[in-house]
Amino acid sequence: MQFILNLPGFQLRECAQGLLGATSTKRTGLLTLNLPDLPLHIRANAIRPDLPRAATIGVDAEGRFRTAILKEYPPAFCRGLAESFLSHFPPVDHLVDLDQLPETFLARCRSMVSTEMGHAIGADFAR
């Protein structure tokens, strides 16, 4: 890992997902390349001033791992990541004519848009 961190543009960034909506602190490390403003975007999307005090250790009354809910990044964390990625790309100085794109490509993009958040957590296969 240290070799990679010595290469230009690489950084190891850490944050607490609890400030971004996770139910517990959930310390998270990200190996990044050319995202110097990531900490600014993550901080700008924090939805809590203080870390949550809840612990996600062990299993609940139904035998599910309490960490299962932490498998998905909270929406505020995703937004901070997306904003950081977008800030890295050069500005687009022209609009793309969507009518010129293949319909199969547009249909695929439409199918990938998520407008609802589910209440179920995917199966945990660690057992």
Secondary structure by P-SEA (a helix, b strand, c coil): cccccccccbbbbbbbcccccccccbbbbbbcccccaaaaaaaaacccccccccccccccccccccccccccccaaaaaaaaaaaaaaccccccccccccccaaaaaaaaaaccccccccccccccc
